Amino acid sequence: MTNQNNTALRDIALLAPNLWGQVYLLCRGTHGIDHEYSMALADDAMRAFGEDRCETHDDLDFVIVEIARVD
């Protein structure tokens, strides 16, 4: 996957309507995490951080790192 595609996928994930969608899309699209685990991580993110969506890439990256320990 090219860096340009990765950036586009990150932008799409940030546009999801809630945190669950953002985490799921970022896990699947840029980290290559399988469907079941991405859903579980999204559920964990909602429990830990609530429903409010992230407004910046930095915020979303923080959530992913905290929940999945993915760099």
Secondary structure, DSSP 8 states (H G I E B T S, - for coil): --HHHHHHHHHHHHTSSSHHHHHHHHHHHHS---HHHHHHHHHHHHHHH-S---SSHHHHHHHHHHHH---
